[in-house]
Amino acid sequence: MGSKGVAYEAEQLARSSGLHIIFDKTVYEDTRSAGPATVLLVAVEKGSVLRLTNKKIAVKKIGYFTKEQLI
């Protein structure tokens, strides 16, 4: 079974952690799969700096997790 897209996978990560995700865009509709092993979804504490030694890797913040469900 393949990925259902970045938004779906981020929602699954949040739910498995007992959290909710708030996407940076009002509606985050990226339901496409990026293909096998092309995306790494990472959750870090607020204020943490994500450092990658390979400057060729694109990093994009898509949202944040919260304990409360915001509408």
C-alpha positions in Angstrom: 0.0 0.0 0.0 1.4 3.4 -1.0 1.4 6.8 0.6 -1.7 8.9 0.4 0.2 12.1 0.3 2.0 14.4 2.7 -1.1 15.8 4.4 -2.5 12.3 5.1 0.8 11.1 6.5 1.3 14.2 8.7 -2.3 13.7 10.1 -1.4 10.0 10.9 1.8 11.1 12.6 -0.2 13.6 14.7 -2.9 11.2 15.6 -0.5 8.4 16.6 1.0 10.9 19.0 -2.3 12.0 20.5 -2.0 15.4 18.8 -3.6 17.5 16.0 -1.9 19.1 13.1 -2.3 22.7 12.0 -1.1 23.2 8.5 0.6 26.5 7.6 -1.7 27.0 4.6 -5.4 27.5 5.2 -6.1 24.3 3.1 -3.2 22.0 2.6 -4.3 19.8 -0.3 -1.1 17.9 -1.2 -2.7 14.4 -1.6 -0.1 13.2 -4.1 2.5 10.7 -3.2 6.1 11.9 -3.9 7.1 8.3 -4.8 9.1 5.7 -2.8 11.7 7.1 -0.4 11.6 10.7 -1.7 10.1 12.4 1.4 11.1 12.2 5.0 8.4 13.6 7.4 10.1 14.9 10.6 8.6 16.3 13.7 10.8 18.4 16.0 10.2 20.5 19.1 9.3 24.1 18.6 12.4 26.2 18.7 14.6 23.3 17.7 16.8 23.8 14.7 16.8 21.1 12.0 20.3 20.9 10.6 21.1 18.9 7.5 24.7 18.4 6.4 23.7 18.0 2.8 22.7 21.4 1.5 21.0 19.8 -1.6 18.1 18.5 0.5 15.1 20.7 0.4 13.4 21.3 3.8 9.8 22.6 4.0 7.8 23.3 7.1 4.2 22.3 6.5 2.6 23.0 9.9 2.7 22.3 13.6 1.2 19.9 16.2 -1.0 21.0 19.0 -2.8 19.2 21.9 -6.1 21.1 21.2 -8.1 20.7 18.0 -8.4 24.2 16.4 -11.3 24.9 14.0 
